[in-house]
Amino acid sequence: MRAGKLSRRVAIQSLTETLDEYGEPIKEWATVYTVYAQVLPMRGEERASNQQLVSRADTKFRIRYNSDMTITEKHRLVYDGDNYDITAILEIGRKEGWEILAHKVE
């Protein structure tokens, strides 16, 4: 995987649970990895749902393989201030990289 194409910083976040000052659980997203990625917009669509316009933007993120990282569909990506839910993670080559398919959360 050519490093020149990996020019965008992407945060990979995990949902964590902590306790507030009253001992009540609070769920928050916390960054567990920050990586450089190639970002490839795939498609976007808008449709009406329950009298509201709903949009969806699918994006492909390519990152280097790292044996120290574990990424699942339970994580999310943050790129350019937008949150993306992961829909699939595919291996590129033989542990050369990962291709992460995600859609933007509106």
C-alpha positions as CSV (number, residue, x, y, z in Angstrom):
1,M,0.0,0.0,0.0
2,R,1.5,3.3,-1.1
3,A,2.0,5.8,1.7
4,G,1.3,8.8,-0.6
5,K,-2.3,7.9,-0.9
6,L,-2.8,7.7,2.9
7,S,-3.1,11.4,3.3
8,R,-6.2,11.9,5.6
9,R,-6.2,11.5,9.4
10,V,-9.0,9.4,10.7
11,A,-9.9,8.6,14.3
12,I,-11.2,5.2,15.2
13,Q,-13.5,5.3,18.2
14,S,-15.0,2.8,20.6
15,L,-18.1,3.2,22.7
16,T,-17.1,3.2,26.4
17,E,-19.1,3.4,29.6
18,T,-18.1,5.5,32.5
19,L,-19.9,6.6,35.7
20,D,-21.0,10.2,36.3
21,E,-20.7,11.9,39.7
22,Y,-23.9,10.2,40.9
23,G,-22.7,6.7,39.9
24,E,-25.0,6.6,36.8
25,P,-23.5,5.0,33.7
26,I,-22.7,7.3,30.8
27,K,-21.9,6.0,27.3
28,E,-19.3,8.0,25.4
29,W,-17.2,7.5,22.2
30,A,-13.5,7.5,22.9
31,T,-10.7,7.5,20.3
32,V,-8.7,4.3,20.5
33,Y,-6.6,4.7,17.3
34,T,-5.7,7.6,15.0
35,V,-4.5,6.5,11.5
36,Y,-3.8,7.9,8.1
37,A,-6.2,6.7,5.4
38,Q,-7.1,7.0,1.8
39,V,-10.8,8.2,1.7
40,L,-12.9,7.3,-1.3
41,P,-16.5,8.5,-1.5
42,M,-18.6,5.7,-3.1
43,R,-22.1,7.0,-3.4
44,G,-24.7,9.2,-1.8
45,E,-28.5,9.2,-1.8
46,E,-31.4,11.2,-0.5
47,R,-34.9,9.9,0.1
48,A,-38.1,10.9,1.9
49,S,-38.9,9.0,5.1
50,N,-41.8,9.9,7.4
51,Q,-42.1,13.4,5.8
52,Q,-38.4,14.1,6.3
53,L,-35.5,14.1,3.9
54,V,-33.0,11.4,4.8
55,S,-29.5,11.3,3.2
56,R,-26.9,8.6,3.2
57,A,-23.3,8.9,2.1
58,D,-21.2,5.7,1.7
59,T,-17.5,6.0,2.0
60,K,-14.5,3.6,1.7
61,F,-11.5,4.1,4.0
62,R,-8.2,2.3,3.2
63,I,-5.7,2.0,6.0
64,R,-2.5,0.1,6.6
65,Y,-2.7,-3.3,8.4
66,N,-1.4,-3.1,12.0
67,S,-1.4,-6.3,14.1
68,D,-1.7,-4.3,17.2
69,M,-5.1,-2.9,16.2
70,T,-8.5,-4.6,16.4
71,I,-11.3,-3.0,14.5
72,T,-14.9,-4.3,14.3
73,E,-18.2,-3.0,13.2
74,K,-18.8,-1.8,16.8
75,H,-16.3,0.9,16.2
76,R,-16.9,4.1,14.4
77,L,-14.7,6.5,12.3
78,V,-14.4,10.2,12.6
79,Y,-13.2,12.0,9.6
80,D,-13.2,15.8,8.9
81,G,-15.6,16.3,11.8
82,D,-18.1,13.7,10.6
83,N,-19.0,10.4,12.2
84,Y,-19.2,7.2,10.1
85,D,-20.7,3.9,11.2
86,I,-18.7,0.9,10.0
87,T,-20.6,-1.6,7.8
88,A,-17.8,-3.9,6.7
89,I,-14.1,-4.5,7.1
90,L,-12.2,-6.2,4.3
91,E,-8.5,-7.3,4.3
92,I,-6.4,-6.0,1.4
93,G,-3.9,-8.5,0.1
94,R,-2.1,-10.6,2.7
95,K,-2.3,-8.3,5.7
96,E,-1.3,-5.3,3.5
97,G,-4.2,-3.2,4.7
98,W,-7.9,-2.9,5.5
99,E,-10.7,-1.5,3.5
100,I,-13.4,-0.2,5.8
101,L,-16.8,0.5,4.3
102,A,-18.8,3.0,6.3
103,H,-21.7,5.4,6.0
104,K,-21.9,8.9,7.3
105,V,-24.1,9.4,10.4
106,E,-26.5,12.4,10.0
